């Protein structure tokens, strides 16, 4: 299996739990707790605590998670912008109607 080095901070909760489980460590807790636990395990193993070597399938999962998060964020931003633009259009329309009535 091909491998790649990634930042521990870039791993999602699922990937962190998988890495901890492979090392026989506790897998419960918030993301920050899981990251710290994995970093400690890496230090104890004499490895760099900020980076981890992951298999290609794990990278594919990470990539998919990042893509989903980006898509969700873009959709939220689009929806928010659309709603704001709709409100501004309504205000402009009302203002235009008022100006036409007063002319």
Order of alpha helices (4+ residues) and beta strands (2+ residues): beta-alpha-alpha-beta-alpha
